[in-house]
Structures are given as C-alpha cells and as structure tokens.
Amino acid sequence: MNFDLDTMRECYIGEFSTDEDMAQEFIDGTGLLDGVPDYLSRYFDLSAYARDMMFDIFESDGHYFMSR
C-alpha cells in the first residue's frame, strides 16, 4: 500500500465521536437543510444519511476521511 501524507491531509474530514456527529457537522457546514422549516427538518433521518455517507467515507479510531 502506498502511503501519501499529502493525499491523507486532503481527504481528512475531522475527528468525531459517531458517524451521526460527522454527518451533522457536514450538514451544518454545507447548509444542506438551511431554509427547511423546523417542522419539516425534524423528519430528516440523520442516522440514515450518516450511513449513506459512509459509502464514500472511512473512519479509523474516530478520524474520518473521504475515499479517493
């Protein structure tokens, strides 16, 4: 396996306690649900969204990285 520190830095998302915490940070940072009324946003399934995100993200000891 070829280890490239620059690529790892580019792919690094951050450290989180759970997949849901990582997904929530992404949602907040991108404004994904901005403009969605509170009475609708409470129906957003954060766990399902986090699970789907993990197809393109991998986690190691609480550290999250985008797949390349």
Order of alpha helices (4+ residues) and beta strands (2+ residues): alpha-beta-alpha-alpha-alpha-beta-beta
